[in-house]
Amino acid sequence: MDYYLMRFKWSLQALAAPADIQLQLFPGFVWKVDELAIEFDQWYQVMKTRRTTFSRKQRRVLEDLNRKLDEISGPENIHYWLEETLRTDAAWDAIRILARHALDALGWPIEDPLKDRGQIPLYVNYGE
């Protein structure tokens, strides 16, 4: 699996994980809940830019996930981006379910993103 796809897969696994695991994925000096969405958005946009071929079902579930994240975005929805809200709000439960559906549609297992975090390189070595 190439670097970009690996990062995209990890972003979906991060969104699918329970809240307690999600909060362990990022250092304390960042807005952890926001980072979950940023990771997904960044790598989803890369997949689209690379013209990654998704089936109709895969595109639909990825767009549903993206749309749900968009629904809770914006200054008027800042309460959704608090750690306590990540743990308790139904919107985040729905996002976790959509991420699990996306993993399933892509044929990827639901795995603990903490397990794979150390295996994903932080950069691409274009010389290899």
Secondary structure as UniProt FT lines:
FT   HELIX           3..16
FT   HELIX           19..22
FT   TURN            23..24
FT   TURN            28..29
FT   HELIX           32..49
FT   TURN            50..51
FT   HELIX           56..71
FT   HELIX           75..81
FT   HELIX           83..88
FT   HELIX           90..106
FT   HELIX           113..117
FT   TURN            118..119
FT   TURN            126..127
//
